[in-house]
């Protein structure tokens, strides 16, 4: 693991290039998916509304 960290620090431009290429191919693969393979996502929602009866102010 220490060897990998040292290699990465010595070759920063190579690591940046590999990261950009991997991101590019990831985006390319994602856009190439058929619609059937991408599930529709609906997040469940819940709303709670309540009232709190406080003490009345004296005038």
Secondary structure, 3 states (H helix, E strand, C coil): CHHHHHHHHHCHHHHHHHHHHHHHHHHHHHHCCCHHHCCCCCCCCCCCCCCCCCCCCCC
